[in-house]
Amino acid sequence: MNMREVLPEFMSEAICEGMQAFGKKMKAFAHPEAVFTGFETRSSSPVRMPRNEGYMSNIEGLYPAGEGAGYAGGITSAAVDGIEVAEAIIQNYCGIKENL
């Protein structure tokens, strides 16, 4: 999913500008073939983005995870939630059903 389809234009533009600026400091960070897979907020969310038992939101292909989505309260629980979401994505898209 293209993040420009789900984010307001001002946010998309700010992210692009930030990536280009950081790319000047870190070689290949803003490489044309780089894939931007998500974004992080600064603090825990006071609300929770709904997701189904497969960890997907009501927007096809969008998997809310971690503190910003309301599923964690710290770096460790956010990491665990991220792993669980990654496993769900692997199961959903690759058909792997065994314990990962």
N, CA, C and O atoms as a GROMACS GRO file, in nm:
protein
  400
    1MET      N    1   0.085  -0.117   0.000
    1MET     CA    2   0.000   0.000   0.000
    1MET      C    3   0.089   0.123   0.000
    1MET      O    4   0.189   0.129   0.072
    2ASN      N    5   0.054   0.219  -0.079
    2ASN     CA    6   0.126   0.345  -0.084
    2ASN      C    7   0.082   0.432   0.033
    2ASN      O    8  -0.037   0.461   0.047
    3MET      N    9   0.176   0.474   0.116
    3MET     CA   10   0.144   0.554   0.234
    3MET      C   11   0.076   0.686   0.197
    3MET      O   12   0.002   0.741   0.278
    4ARG      N   13   0.100   0.735   0.078
    4ARG     CA   14   0.035   0.859   0.033
    4ARG      C   15  -0.117   0.841   0.023
    4ARG      O   16  -0.192   0.938   0.024
    5GLU      N   17  -0.162   0.716   0.012
    5GLU     CA   18  -0.305   0.688   0.003
    5GLU      C   19  -0.375   0.696   0.138
    5GLU      O   20  -0.497   0.713   0.143
    6VAL      N   21  -0.301   0.684   0.247
    6VAL     CA   22  -0.363   0.684   0.380
    6VAL      C   23  -0.326   0.804   0.466
    6VAL      O   24  -0.392   0.831   0.566
    7LEU      N   25  -0.220   0.876   0.429
    7LEU     CA   26  -0.177   0.992   0.507
    7LEU      C   27  -0.220   1.121   0.438
    7LEU      O   28  -0.228   1.126   0.315
    8PRO      N   29  -0.247   1.225   0.516
    8PRO     CA   30  -0.274   1.356   0.455
    8PRO      C   31  -0.151   1.404   0.378
    8PRO      O   32  -0.038   1.367   0.411
    9GLU      N   33  -0.173   1.486   0.277
    9GLU     CA   34  -0.064   1.532   0.192
    9GLU      C   35   0.047   1.601   0.271
    9GLU      O   36   0.165   1.580   0.242
   10PHE      N   37   0.010   1.684   0.371
   10PHE     CA   38   0.114   1.756   0.446
   10PHE      C   39   0.206   1.658   0.520
   10PHE      O   40   0.325   1.685   0.536
   11MET      N   41   0.151   1.546   0.565
   11MET     CA   42   0.234   1.447   0.634
   11MET      C   43   0.323   1.373   0.534
   11MET      O   44   0.442   1.353   0.561
   12SER      N   45   0.267   1.334   0.422
   12SER     CA   46   0.346   1.265   0.319
   12SER      C   47   0.463   1.350   0.275
   12SER      O   48   0.576   1.302   0.263
   13GLU      N   49   0.436   1.478   0.250
   13GLU     CA   50   0.542   1.568   0.206
   13GLU      C   51   0.649   1.585   0.313
   13GLU      O   52   0.768   1.586   0.283
   14ALA      N   53   0.607   1.599   0.439
   14ALA     CA   54   0.703   1.615   0.549
   14ALA      C   55   0.791   1.490   0.562
   14ALA      O   56   0.912   1.501   0.585
   15ILE      N   57   0.731   1.374   0.549
   15ILE     CA   58   0.809   1.249   0.558
   15ILE      C   59   0.910   1.242   0.444
   15ILE      O   60   1.026   1.207   0.466
   16CYS      N   61   0.867   1.276   0.322
   16CYS     CA   62   0.959   1.274   0.208
   16CYS      C   63   1.074   1.372   0.226
   16CYS      O   64   1.190   1.339   0.198
   17GLU      N   65   1.043   1.490   0.273
   17GLU     CA   66   1.148   1.590   0.296
   17GLU      C   67   1.245   1.542   0.403
   17GLU      O   68   1.367   1.558   0.389
   18GLY      N   69   1.191   1.484   0.510
   18GLY     CA   70   1.276   1.433   0.617
   18GLY      C   71   1.366   1.320   0.570
   18GLY      O   72   1.483   1.314   0.608
   19MET      N   73   1.312   1.231   0.489
   19MET     CA   74   1.392   1.119   0.438
   19MET      C   75   1.503   1.170   0.346
   19MET      O   76   1.615   1.119   0.351
   20GLN      N   77   1.472   1.269   0.264
   20GLN     CA   78   1.575   1.325   0.175
   20GLN      C   79   1.684   1.394   0.256
   20GLN      O   80   1.803   1.380   0.226
   21ALA      N   81   1.645   1.469   0.359
   21ALA     CA   82   1.743   1.538   0.443
   21ALA      C   83   1.831   1.436   0.516
   21ALA      O   84   1.953   1.453   0.522
   22PHE      N   85   1.770   1.332   0.572
   22PHE     CA   86   1.848   1.231   0.643
   22PHE      C   87   1.935   1.153   0.545
   22PHE      O   88   2.045   1.109   0.580
   23GLY      N   89   1.885   1.136   0.422
   23GLY     CA   90   1.962   1.065   0.320
   23GLY      C   91   2.092   1.135   0.286
   23GLY      O   92   2.186   1.070   0.240
   24LYS      N   93   2.100   1.264   0.308
   24LYS     CA   94   2.224   1.337   0.285
   24LYS      C   95   2.328   1.306   0.393
   24LYS      O   96   2.448   1.324   0.372
   25LYS      N   97   2.280   1.260   0.509
   25LYS     CA   98   2.370   1.228   0.621
   25LYS      C   99   2.404   1.080   0.627
   25LYS      O  100   2.511   1.042   0.675
   26MET      N  101   2.313   0.997   0.579
   26MET     CA  102   2.333   0.852   0.584
   26MET      C  103   2.321   0.795   0.443
   26MET      O  104   2.212   0.789   0.386
   27LYS      N  105   2.433   0.755   0.390
   27LYS     CA  106   2.440   0.707   0.252
   27LYS      C  107   2.337   0.597   0.225
   27LYS      O  108   2.322   0.504   0.304
   28ALA      N  109   2.267   0.609   0.114
   28ALA     CA  110   2.170   0.512   0.062
   28ALA      C  111   2.039   0.506   0.143
   28ALA      O  112   1.953   0.424   0.112
   29PHE      N  113   2.023   0.590   0.244
   29PHE     CA  114   1.899   0.590   0.321
   29PHE      C  115   1.780   0.624   0.233
   29PHE      O  116   1.675   0.562   0.244
   30ALA      N  117   1.796   0.722   0.145
   30ALA     CA  118   1.687   0.766   0.058
   30ALA      C  119   1.704   0.709  -0.083
   30ALA      O  120   1.669   0.775  -0.181
   31HIS      N  121   1.756   0.589  -0.093
   31HIS     CA  122   1.776   0.524  -0.223
   31HIS      C  123   1.642   0.509  -0.295
   31HIS      O  124   1.542   0.480  -0.230
   32PRO      N  125   1.638   0.529  -0.425
   32PRO     CA  126   1.511   0.521  -0.500
   32PRO      C  127   1.439   0.386  -0.485
   32PRO      O  128   1.317   0.380  -0.500
   33GLU      N  129   1.512   0.279  -0.455
   33GLU     CA  130   1.449   0.149  -0.439
   33GLU      C  131   1.418   0.114  -0.293
   33GLU      O  132   1.372   0.004  -0.264
   34ALA      N  133   1.444   0.207  -0.202
   34ALA     CA  134   1.416   0.183  -0.061
   34ALA      C  135   1.265   0.170  -0.041
   34ALA      O  136   1.186   0.235  -0.111
   35VAL      N  137   1.226   0.088   0.053
   35VAL     CA  138   1.085   0.067   0.083
   35VAL      C  139   1.055   0.123   0.221
   35VAL      O  140   1.120   0.086   0.319
   36PHE      N  141   0.959   0.211   0.228
   36PHE     CA  142   0.916   0.271   0.354
   36PHE      C  143   0.801   0.184   0.405
   36PHE      O  144   0.695   0.180   0.344
   37THR      N  145   0.822   0.117   0.518
   37THR     CA  146   0.723   0.019   0.562
   37THR      C  147   0.634   0.066   0.676
   37THR      O  148   0.538  -0.005   0.710
   38GLY      N  149   0.659   0.178   0.735
   38GLY     CA  150   0.573   0.224   0.843
   38GLY      C  151   0.626   0.350   0.906
   38GLY      O  152   0.726   0.407   0.859
   39PHE      N  153   0.562   0.394   1.008
   39PHE     CA  154   0.604   0.514   1.076
   39PHE      C  155   0.574   0.500   1.224
   39PHE      O  156   0.495   0.415   1.264
   40GLU      N  157   0.638   0.582   1.304
   40GLU     CA  158   0.626   0.572   1.449
   40GLU      C  159   0.587   0.708   1.506
   40GLU      O  160   0.631   0.812   1.458
   41THR      N  161   0.504   0.705   1.608
   41THR     CA  162   0.467   0.829   1.675
   41THR      C  163   0.561   0.855   1.791
   41THR      O  164   0.645   0.771   1.822
   42ARG      N  165   0.549   0.969   1.855
   42ARG     CA  166   0.638   1.005   1.965
   42ARG      C  167   0.595   0.949   2.099
   42ARG      O  168   0.678   0.939   2.190
   43SER      N  169   0.470   0.913   2.114
   43SER     CA  170   0.422   0.870   2.245
   43SER      C  171   0.316   0.762   2.231
   43SER      O  172   0.271   0.731   2.121
   44SER      N  173   0.278   0.706   2.344
   44SER     CA  174   0.171   0.607   2.344
   44SER      C  175   0.041   0.673   2.304
   44SER      O  176   0.015   0.789   2.336
   45SER      N  177  -0.040   0.599   2.234
   45SER     CA  178  -0.167   0.653   2.187
   45SER      C  179  -0.274   0.639   2.295
   45SER      O  180  -0.283   0.535   2.360
   46PRO      N  181  -0.356   0.743   2.314
   46PRO     CA  182  -0.466   0.732   2.410
   46PRO      C  183  -0.585   0.654   2.353
   46PRO      O  184  -0.681   0.625   2.425
   47VAL      N  185  -0.578   0.620   2.226
   47VAL     CA  186  -0.683   0.541   2.161
   47VAL      C  187  -0.620   0.421   2.095
   47VAL      O  188  -0.499   0.416   2.074
   48ARG      N  189  -0.701   0.324   2.062
   48ARG     CA  190  -0.652   0.204   1.997
   48ARG      C  191  -0.713   0.192   1.859
   48ARG      O  192  -0.835   0.202   1.844
   49MET      N  193  -0.629   0.171   1.758
   49MET     CA  194  -0.678   0.149   1.622
   49MET      C  195  -0.729   0.006   1.614
   49MET      O  196  -0.653  -0.087   1.640
   50PRO      N  197  -0.856  -0.014   1.580
   50PRO     CA  198  -0.909  -0.150   1.574
   50PRO      C  199  -0.837  -0.236   1.471
   50PRO      O  200  -0.800  -0.189   1.363
   51ARG      N  201  -0.819  -0.362   1.505
   51ARG     CA  202  -0.765  -0.460   1.411
   51ARG      C  203  -0.834  -0.593   1.436
   51ARG      O  204  -0.881  -0.620   1.546
   52ASN      N  205  -0.838  -0.676   1.334
   52ASN     CA  206  -0.906  -0.805   1.347
   52ASN      C  207  -0.813  -0.911   1.406
   52ASN      O  208  -0.700  -0.880   1.445
   53GLU      N  209  -0.862  -1.035   1.412
   53GLU     CA  210  -0.780  -1.143   1.472
   53GLU      C  211  -0.654  -1.170   1.392
   53GLU      O  212  -0.561  -1.232   1.444
   54GLY      N  213  -0.649  -1.124   1.265
   54GLY     CA  214  -0.529  -1.137   1.183
   54GLY      C  215  -0.440  -1.015   1.192
   54GLY      O  216  -0.346  -1.001   1.113
   55TYR      N  217  -0.468  -0.926   1.288
   55TYR     CA  218  -0.391  -0.805   1.317
   55TYR      C  219  -0.408  -0.694   1.213
   55TYR      O  220  -0.340  -0.591   1.221
   56MET      N  221  -0.497  -0.712   1.114
   56MET     CA  222  -0.518  -0.611   1.011
   56MET      C  223  -0.631  -0.516   1.050
   56MET      O  224  -0.729  -0.556   1.112
   57SER      N  225  -0.616  -0.389   1.012
   57SER     CA  226  -0.721  -0.291   1.037
   57SER      C  227  -0.831  -0.309   0.933
   57SER      O  228  -0.826  -0.400   0.851
   58ASN      N  229  -0.930  -0.221   0.937
   58ASN     CA  230  -1.037  -0.229   0.837
   58ASN      C  231  -0.989  -0.177   0.702
   58ASN      O  232  -1.064  -0.184   0.604
   59ILE      N  233  -0.867  -0.127   0.694
   59ILE     CA  234  -0.806  -0.086   0.567
   59ILE      C  235  -0.717  -0.201   0.521
   59ILE      O  236  -0.617  -0.233   0.586
   60GLU      N  237  -0.752  -0.263   0.411
   60GLU     CA  238  -0.680  -0.379   0.358
   60GLU      C  239  -0.530  -0.350   0.349
   60GLU      O  240  -0.488  -0.253   0.286
   61GLY      N  241  -0.450  -0.436   0.412
   61GLY     CA  242  -0.305  -0.423   0.405
   61GLY      C  243  -0.242  -0.332   0.510
   61GLY      O  244  -0.120  -0.317   0.513
   62LEU      N  245  -0.324  -0.271   0.597
   62LEU     CA  246  -0.271  -0.184   0.701
   62LEU      C  247  -0.276  -0.257   0.834
   62LEU      O  248  -0.383  -0.297   0.880
   63TYR      N  249  -0.160  -0.275   0.896
   63TYR     CA  250  -0.147  -0.349   1.021
   63TYR      C  251  -0.102  -0.256   1.133
   63TYR      O  252   0.019  -0.235   1.149
   64PRO      N  253  -0.194  -0.199   1.211
   64PRO     CA  254  -0.153  -0.111   1.321
   64PRO      C  255  -0.077  -0.192   1.428
   64PRO      O  256  -0.116  -0.303   1.462
   65ALA      N  257   0.031  -0.134   1.478
   65ALA     CA  258   0.111  -0.206   1.576
   65ALA      C  259   0.182  -0.108   1.668
   65ALA      O  260   0.206   0.008   1.632
   66GLY      N  261   0.215  -0.156   1.786
   66GLY     CA  262   0.298  -0.080   1.879
   66GLY      C  263   0.225   0.030   1.954
   66GLY      O  264   0.102   0.033   1.961
   67GLU      N  265   0.303   0.121   2.010
   67GLU     CA  266   0.250   0.226   2.096
   67GLU      C  267   0.158   0.322   2.022
   67GLU      O  268   0.051   0.356   2.073
   68GLY      N  269   0.198   0.367   1.904
   68GLY     CA  270   0.119   0.465   1.831
   68GLY      C  271  -0.018   0.415   1.793
   68GLY      O  272  -0.111   0.494   1.776
   69ALA      N  273  -0.033   0.285   1.779
   69ALA     CA  274  -0.162   0.226   1.743
   69ALA      C  275  -0.242   0.186   1.866
   69ALA      O  276  -0.356   0.142   1.854
   70GLY      N  277  -0.182   0.200   1.984
   70GLY     CA  278  -0.252   0.169   2.109
   70GLY      C  279  -0.238   0.026   2.156
   70GLY      O  280  -0.317  -0.020   2.238
   71TYR      N  281  -0.137  -0.047   2.105
   71TYR     CA  282  -0.121  -0.187   2.141
   71TYR      C  283   0.002  -0.213   2.227
   71TYR      O  284   0.041  -0.329   2.244
   72ALA      N  285   0.064  -0.111   2.280
   72ALA     CA  286   0.181  -0.131   2.365
   72ALA      C  287   0.197  -0.010   2.456
   72ALA      O  288   0.140   0.097   2.432
   73GLY      N  289   0.275  -0.029   2.561
   73GLY     CA  290   0.297   0.079   2.655
   73GLY      C  291   0.443   0.106   2.679
   73GLY      O  292   0.478   0.175   2.775
   74GLY      N  293   0.529   0.055   2.597
   74GLY     CA  294   0.673   0.075   2.613
   74GLY      C  295   0.747   0.008   2.500
   74GLY      O  296   0.687  -0.059   2.416
   75ILE      N  297   0.878   0.025   2.499
   75ILE     CA  298   0.957  -0.025   2.388
   75ILE      C  299   0.955  -0.177   2.378
   75ILE      O  300   0.953  -0.232   2.268
   76THR      N  301   0.956  -0.246   2.491
   76THR     CA  302   0.957  -0.392   2.488
   76THR      C  303   0.824  -0.447   2.440
   76THR      O  304   0.821  -0.535   2.353
   77SER      N  305   0.713  -0.396   2.495
   77SER     CA  306   0.583  -0.447   2.451
   77SER      C  307   0.556  -0.406   2.306
   77SER      O  308   0.486  -0.479   2.234
   78ALA      N  309   0.609  -0.292   2.262
   78ALA     CA  310   0.594  -0.252   2.122
   78ALA      C  311   0.671  -0.348   2.032
   78ALA      O  312   0.624  -0.383   1.924
   79ALA      N  313   0.789  -0.389   2.075
   79ALA     CA  314   0.869  -0.483   1.997
   79ALA      C  315   0.798  -0.617   1.986
   79ALA      O  316   0.794  -0.677   1.879
   80VAL      N  317   0.742  -0.664   2.096
   80VAL     CA  318   0.669  -0.791   2.096
   80VAL      C  319   0.548  -0.782   2.003
   80VAL      O  320   0.521  -0.874   1.925
   81ASP      N  321   0.474  -0.671   2.012
   81ASP     CA  322   0.358  -0.654   1.925
   81ASP      C  323   0.402  -0.650   1.779
   81ASP      O  324   0.335  -0.708   1.693
   82GLY      N  325   0.513  -0.584   1.750
   82GLY     CA  326   0.565  -0.580   1.613
   82GLY      C  327   0.600  -0.717   1.561
   82GLY      O  328   0.574  -0.748   1.444
   83ILE      N  329   0.658  -0.801   1.646
   83ILE     CA  330   0.690  -0.938   1.605
   83ILE      C  331   0.562  -1.016   1.577
   83ILE      O  332   0.554  -1.089   1.478
   84GLU      N  333   0.462  -1.001   1.663
   84GLU     CA  334   0.335  -1.072   1.643
   84GLU      C  335   0.268  -1.027   1.513
   84GLU      O  336   0.214  -1.109   1.439
   85VAL      N  337   0.271  -0.898   1.485
   85VAL     CA  338   0.213  -0.846   1.361
   85VAL      C  339   0.292  -0.898   1.240
   85VAL      O  340   0.232  -0.936   1.140
   86ALA      N  341   0.424  -0.898   1.249
   86ALA     CA  342   0.506  -0.949   1.139
   86ALA      C  343   0.474  -1.096   1.112
   86ALA      O  344   0.465  -1.137   0.996
   87GLU      N  345   0.457  -1.175   1.218
   87GLU     CA  346   0.421  -1.316   1.200
   87GLU      C  347   0.284  -1.330   1.134
   87GLU      O  348   0.264  -1.418   1.051
   88ALA      N  349   0.190  -1.244   1.171
   88ALA     CA  350   0.056  -1.247   1.110
   88ALA      C  351   0.064  -1.212   0.962
   88ALA      O  352  -0.005  -1.273   0.880
   89ILE      N  353   0.147  -1.115   0.928
   89ILE     CA  354   0.163  -1.078   0.787
   89ILE      C  355   0.221  -1.195   0.709
   89ILE      O  356   0.175  -1.225   0.599
   90ILE      N  357   0.321  -1.260   0.764
   90ILE     CA  358   0.381  -1.376   0.698
   90ILE      C  359   0.276  -1.484   0.678
   90ILE      O  360   0.267  -1.543   0.570
   91GLN      N  361   0.197  -1.510   0.780
   91GLN     CA  362   0.092  -1.612   0.769
   91GLN      C  363  -0.013  -1.572   0.666
   91GLN      O  364  -0.056  -1.655   0.586
   92ASN      N  365  -0.054  -1.445   0.667
   92ASN     CA  366  -0.158  -1.399   0.575
   92ASN      C  367  -0.114  -1.397   0.431
   92ASN      O  368  -0.193  -1.430   0.342
   93TYR      N  369   0.010  -1.360   0.405
   93TYR     CA  370   0.056  -1.344   0.267
   93TYR      C  371   0.138  -1.459   0.213
   93TYR      O  372   0.147  -1.477   0.091
   94CYS      N  373   0.196  -1.538   0.300
   94CYS     CA  374   0.281  -1.648   0.254
   94CYS      C  375   0.216  -1.784   0.280
   94CYS      O  376   0.267  -1.886   0.235
   95GLY      N  377   0.107  -1.785   0.352
   95GLY     CA  378   0.038  -1.910   0.379
   95GLY      C  379   0.106  -1.998   0.482
   95GLY      O  380   0.071  -2.115   0.496
   96ILE      N  381   0.203  -1.945   0.554
   96ILE     CA  382   0.275  -2.025   0.654
   96ILE      C  383   0.188  -2.025   0.781
   96ILE      O  384   0.158  -1.918   0.835
   97LYS      N  385   0.150  -2.142   0.827
   97LYS     CA  386   0.061  -2.151   0.943
   97LYS      C  387   0.130  -2.208   1.066
   97LYS      O  388   0.071  -2.211   1.174
   98GLU      N  389   0.254  -2.253   1.052
   98GLU     CA  390   0.324  -2.311   1.166
   98GLU      C  391   0.370  -2.202   1.261
   98GLU      O  392   0.375  -2.085   1.225
   99ASN      N  393   0.405  -2.241   1.382
   99ASN     CA  394   0.457  -2.146   1.480
   99ASN      C  395   0.588  -2.089   1.431
   99ASN      O  396   0.680  -2.163   1.396
  100LEU      N  397   0.598  -1.958   1.429
  100LEU     CA  398   0.721  -1.894   1.380
  100LEU      C  399   0.817  -1.866   1.494
  100LEU      O  400   0.926  -1.813   1.472
   0.00000   0.00000   0.00000
